[in-house]
Amino acid sequence: MEAQENTGFVYKNLKWNMSMHMLDGIFFEIGMYFANTATVLPAFVAMLNSSPILIGLISSIRTVGWLFPQLFSAYFVEGLEFRKMVMFKIGLGQRLPWFFIFLFTMLFAKTNPEIVLIAFFVFFAVAMFSGGLNMPVWLDFVANTVPTEWRGRLFGIRSTIGGFLGIVVGLVVGYILEKFTFPDNFSICFFTYFIFATISIIFVMLVREPQQEKIRKHFSIAKYFNSVKGIIRNNRNYVNFIVGRILLTFISMAVAFYTLYGIKNLGAGGKEIGAFMVSSLLGSSLSYFFWGYLGDHKGHMLVIKWSSLVGIAAVFLAGMADTLYCLYAVFFLDGVYMAGQLISGFNLVMEFSSPEERPTYIGLTNTLIAPFGTAVPVLAGLLLARNIFSYSSIFVFSGIISLLGLLILTFMVVEPRHLKITLVEKREGV
């Protein structure tokens, strides 16, 4: 399909595709709230084994699963004319594990918690790695079906609606965790996640996808990785961006332990865990559209910087939190931070590259960040388990390192849409 014909197809189907993308996102987000990685899952694992190392492992598996496989997935995506069926097949790997987590929890949590703990981490890893494989495919699918100037609003609107509905979900989750006994309460949450996530994939399949207008020649894996080296060597602005984002992963070092800190130090129960989620969702819902509008009109780098500042403020506030009300404020700010990162983290990476290189840039970005995002929460868990650091010390240390990352983004990275550079980077070996 020629470029002009492709563009005409995209704008002709824009309203329909925007609606399908929004419904996909809304249903998937609602489902995720029932197994929120910052609130519900730490509380679930703590019921089976309260080791801080295992709590940190949740965040680490999520990070390595979502980020590490993306560079390898991108290699295959760049040679595809269509993405939809590939997304559907991998998407099943994101959803089916939650049904098995539900089954193991319901059947064995009381009698054999060790088996449930092992099964949870295995199936959780499968779901996260499937999500990581799917991410470059899905993001390029969005980029190929929604014009650049509409993407910020797409993510903003769908996340705003999903977020406000998620506030209701947060209240429901709090009720379920409080009123139902273990393991029935968590079993209900996991099964509900599976149902909503399965419904969401139907809307993905209804998106009208044009043929990829420009497909890169599929060369050997060795040449592909040589081309990746070329990106790192030739795009200094992009490399500085990656360094800043790596340091900002220390925010996740703190976020992984907000809920456990509330449970152990502030006496939080099921009702309070639901309130943590509501606070986070309120923060994200109130800011999604603002971040999307700001990204479309002023640039997504500005959104990344401002939202990172909010996230760092939340980390330092957590270091001083001595009441549940203070921790509610922490979760609210963390919601604002996460909304900005969600809206502009994806969109900004797309702007560093040409259309045919998009999957590689998306995969490379997340693969480079993955080792740090994986190691940091586990390291924090080890320090806590051995009483080397207190929760407050972990939070303050995370805030200081993250602040260095923000300074790098502020003074060493230029908004890519403002740079007059050739869209196709010089690549070694291509």
DAHUPE-V191324 format. One record per helix or strand. SS is the DSSP state (@ for helix, = for strand). FROM is the first residue (numbers start at 1). TO is the last residue. If there is no record, write none. Layout:
# DAHUPE-V191324
<<SS/FROM/TO> <SS/FROM/TO>>
This chain:
# DAHUPE-V191324
<<@/3/12> <@/14/33> <@/40/48> <@/52/67> <@/70/77> <@/84/108> <@/113/145> <@/148/179> <@/184/205> <@/221/234> <@/236/248> <@/250/255> <@/258/266> <@/270/298> <@/300/320> <@/324/351> <@/355/385> <@/391/412> <@/416/418>>
